[in-house]
Amino acid sequence: MVKSTVRFSETVMDRVEELVEGETFSSKSEFQRFAVEFVLSEIDDYEPEMLDFEDVRDEVFPTQPTARDIEAVGDPGGEFYQVAARVRQFAYRGEIETARDLIDTHYAASDPRCMILDDIVEAARQQSTCQTDHETPD
């Protein structure tokens, strides 16, 4: 096995140590191996080599869909696009909380589609803030 030295901030390592003490992982090394393999499996066509990878993943992310799960389900009927259109509409009308509620009712916080929709809301909110800041009094 190849050794690699990686430096992490103290805050990150404190959180990793909490997970090891909480028995989610048996060691810091196991956590780091899992983290790397998990990311690779999500962004690339990579098959994790870690023993019991699926069991660990299911324990760490009990309800989180993986990128492969999302691909397998697809988006029948274009539901995502319909939700995105409504989210954008609410956000640009200044109904930020309604837009966020709509996202929360359709997607888990860990779903990549949720992150995209959150970006739409944030862009609309920032645009609204910029317009308000540049308005001149009558």
C-alpha positions as a Markdown table, in Angstrom:
| # | Residue | x | y | z |
|---|---|---|---|---|
| 1 | Met | 0.0 | 0.0 | 0.0 |
| 2 | Val | 1.2 | 3.5 | -0.8 |
| 3 | Lys | 1.7 | 5.9 | 2.0 |
| 4 | Ser | 0.7 | 9.6 | 1.7 |
| 5 | Thr | 1.1 | 12.4 | 4.1 |
| 6 | Val | -1.8 | 14.9 | 4.2 |
| 7 | Arg | -2.0 | 17.9 | 6.4 |
| 8 | Phe | -5.4 | 18.9 | 7.9 |
| 9 | Ser | -6.5 | 21.8 | 10.0 |
| 10 | Glu | -6.9 | 21.2 | 13.7 |
| 11 | Thr | -10.7 | 21.7 | 13.4 |
| 12 | Val | -10.9 | 19.0 | 10.8 |
| 13 | Met | -8.9 | 16.6 | 12.8 |
| 14 | Asp | -10.9 | 17.3 | 16.0 |
| 15 | Arg | -14.1 | 16.4 | 14.1 |
| 16 | Val | -12.4 | 13.2 | 12.7 |
| 17 | Glu | -11.3 | 12.2 | 16.2 |
| 18 | Glu | -14.9 | 12.7 | 17.4 |
| 19 | Leu | -16.1 | 10.2 | 14.7 |
| 20 | Val | -13.4 | 7.7 | 15.7 |
| 21 | Glu | -14.3 | 8.0 | 19.4 |
| 22 | Gly | -18.0 | 7.7 | 18.5 |
| 23 | Glu | -17.1 | 4.4 | 16.9 |
| 24 | Thr | -18.2 | 5.4 | 13.4 |
| 25 | Phe | -14.7 | 4.7 | 12.3 |
| 26 | Ser | -12.1 | 2.5 | 13.9 |
| 27 | Ser | -9.2 | 4.9 | 13.2 |
| 28 | Lys | -8.3 | 8.2 | 11.5 |
| 29 | Ser | -6.8 | 6.2 | 8.7 |
| 30 | Glu | -10.0 | 4.3 | 8.1 |
| 31 | Phe | -11.9 | 7.6 | 8.0 |
| 32 | Gln | -9.4 | 9.1 | 5.5 |
| 33 | Arg | -9.5 | 6.0 | 3.3 |
| 34 | Phe | -13.3 | 6.0 | 3.3 |
| 35 | Ala | -13.4 | 9.8 | 2.6 |
| 36 | Val | -11.1 | 9.5 | -0.4 |
| 37 | Glu | -12.8 | 6.4 | -1.9 |
| 38 | Phe | -16.3 | 7.9 | -1.3 |
| 39 | Val | -15.4 | 11.1 | -3.2 |
| 40 | Leu | -13.8 | 9.2 | -6.0 |
| 41 | Ser | -16.8 | 7.0 | -6.3 |
| 42 | Glu | -19.1 | 10.0 | -6.5 |
| 43 | Ile | -17.2 | 12.0 | -9.1 |
| 44 | Asp | -15.6 | 9.3 | -11.3 |
| 45 | Asp | -16.3 | 5.9 | -12.6 |
| 46 | Tyr | -14.4 | 4.4 | -9.6 |
| 47 | Glu | -15.1 | 1.2 | -7.8 |
| 48 | Pro | -14.0 | 1.5 | -4.1 |
| 49 | Glu | -11.5 | -1.1 | -3.0 |
| 50 | Met | -12.0 | -0.6 | 0.8 |
| 51 | Leu | -13.4 | -3.6 | 2.5 |
| 52 | Asp | -17.0 | -3.1 | 3.6 |
| 53 | Phe | -17.2 | 0.2 | 1.8 |
| 54 | Glu | -21.0 | -0.1 | 1.2 |
| 55 | Asp | -21.6 | -0.9 | 4.9 |
| 56 | Val | -19.6 | 2.0 | 6.1 |
| 57 | Arg | -21.2 | 4.4 | 3.5 |
| 58 | Asp | -24.7 | 3.2 | 4.6 |
| 59 | Glu | -23.8 | 3.8 | 8.2 |
| 60 | Val | -22.4 | 7.3 | 7.6 |
| 61 | Phe | -25.0 | 8.3 | 5.1 |
| 62 | Pro | -28.1 | 6.3 | 5.9 |
| 63 | Thr | -30.5 | 8.1 | 3.6 |
| 64 | Gln | -28.2 | 10.1 | 1.3 |
| 65 | Pro | -28.6 | 9.1 | -2.4 |
| 66 | Thr | -25.3 | 8.6 | -4.2 |
| 67 | Ala | -24.6 | 10.0 | -7.7 |
| 68 | Arg | -25.2 | 6.6 | -9.1 |
| 69 | Asp | -28.6 | 6.4 | -7.4 |
| 70 | Ile | -29.6 | 9.7 | -8.9 |
| 71 | Glu | -28.5 | 8.6 | -12.3 |
| 72 | Ala | -30.4 | 5.4 | -12.0 |
| 73 | Val | -33.6 | 7.1 | -11.1 |
| 74 | Gly | -33.1 | 9.9 | -13.6 |
| 75 | Asp | -35.7 | 12.7 | -13.6 |
| 76 | Pro | -38.9 | 11.3 | -15.0 |
| 77 | Gly | -41.2 | 13.9 | -16.3 |
| 78 | Gly | -38.6 | 16.6 | -15.7 |
| 79 | Glu | -39.7 | 17.2 | -12.1 |
| 80 | Phe | -36.4 | 18.8 | -11.3 |
| 81 | Tyr | -36.9 | 21.4 | -14.1 |
| 82 | Gln | -40.4 | 22.1 | -12.9 |
| 83 | Val | -39.2 | 22.6 | -9.3 |
| 84 | Ala | -36.3 | 24.7 | -10.5 |
| 85 | Ala | -38.6 | 27.0 | -12.4 |
| 86 | Arg | -40.8 | 27.5 | -9.4 |
| 87 | Val | -37.9 | 28.1 | -7.1 |
| 88 | Arg | -36.4 | 30.6 | -9.5 |
| 89 | Gln | -39.8 | 32.3 | -9.8 |
| 90 | Phe | -40.3 | 32.6 | -6.1 |
| 91 | Ala | -36.7 | 33.8 | -5.5 |
| 92 | Tyr | -36.8 | 36.5 | -8.1 |
| 93 | Arg | -40.1 | 37.8 | -6.7 |
| 94 | Gly | -38.4 | 38.2 | -3.4 |
| 95 | Glu | -40.1 | 35.2 | -1.8 |
| 96 | Ile | -36.9 | 33.6 | -0.6 |
| 97 | Glu | -38.4 | 31.6 | 2.3 |
| 98 | Thr | -41.0 | 30.1 | 0.0 |
| 99 | Ala | -38.3 | 29.1 | -2.5 |
| 100 | Arg | -36.3 | 27.5 | 0.2 |
| 101 | Asp | -39.3 | 25.7 | 1.6 |
| 102 | Leu | -40.0 | 24.3 | -1.9 |
| 103 | Ile | -36.5 | 23.0 | -2.2 |
| 104 | Asp | -36.7 | 21.4 | 1.3 |
| 105 | Thr | -39.9 | 19.6 | 0.5 |
| 106 | His | -38.6 | 18.0 | -2.7 |
| 107 | Tyr | -34.9 | 17.2 | -2.0 |
| 108 | Ala | -32.7 | 16.1 | 0.9 |
| 109 | Ala | -30.1 | 18.6 | 1.9 |
| 110 | Ser | -27.4 | 16.2 | 0.7 |
| 111 | Asp | -28.9 | 15.8 | -2.7 |
| 112 | Pro | -26.8 | 17.6 | -5.4 |
| 113 | Arg | -30.0 | 19.0 | -7.0 |
| 114 | Cys | -30.7 | 20.8 | -3.7 |
| 115 | Met | -27.3 | 22.5 | -3.9 |
| 116 | Ile | -28.0 | 23.7 | -7.4 |
| 117 | Leu | -31.4 | 25.1 | -6.4 |
| 118 | Asp | -29.9 | 26.8 | -3.3 |
| 119 | Asp | -27.4 | 28.6 | -5.7 |
| 120 | Ile | -30.4 | 29.8 | -7.8 |
| 121 | Val | -32.0 | 31.3 | -4.6 |
| 122 | Glu | -28.7 | 32.8 | -3.5 |
| 123 | Ala | -28.1 | 34.4 | -6.9 |
| 124 | Ala | -31.6 | 35.9 | -6.9 |
| 125 | Arg | -31.2 | 37.1 | -3.3 |
| 126 | Gln | -27.9 | 38.8 | -4.1 |
| 127 | Gln | -29.3 | 40.4 | -7.2 |
| 128 | Ser | -32.2 | 41.8 | -5.2 |
| 129 | Thr | -29.8 | 43.1 | -2.6 |
| 130 | Cys | -27.6 | 44.8 | -5.3 |
| 131 | Gln | -30.7 | 46.4 | -6.9 |
| 132 | Thr | -31.9 | 47.7 | -3.5 |
| 133 | Asp | -28.4 | 49.1 | -2.7 |
| 134 | His | -28.3 | 51.0 | -6.0 |
| 135 | Glu | -31.8 | 52.5 | -6.0 |
| 136 | Thr | -31.8 | 56.3 | -5.7 |
| 137 | Pro | -34.4 | 58.1 | -3.5 |
| 138 | Asp | -37.1 | 60.1 | -5.3 |
